[in-house]
Amino acid sequence: MEERDEQGNEEPMTPTEFRTELADLLRRGSQGEISFDRAWTFRDSQMDIPDWMVEITELQKCDDD
């Protein structure tokens, strides 16, 4: 859930917050109908914000022998 300051601006996330939110999105998506073995491109209209490509690949579970 995004945090906002008194002016309504988004607050920056910490690495821990980002990882937690990303893990939650992946769990929720895997329970839905989202196919993760692909890449997504995100373009931002603000020039000071970079554009991103994100690739998510499902990993095989490790055997804990």
Secondary structure, 3 states (H helix, E strand, C coil): CCCECCCCCECCCCHHHHHHHHHHHHHHHHHCCCCCEEEEEECCCCCCCCCEEEEECCCCCCCCC
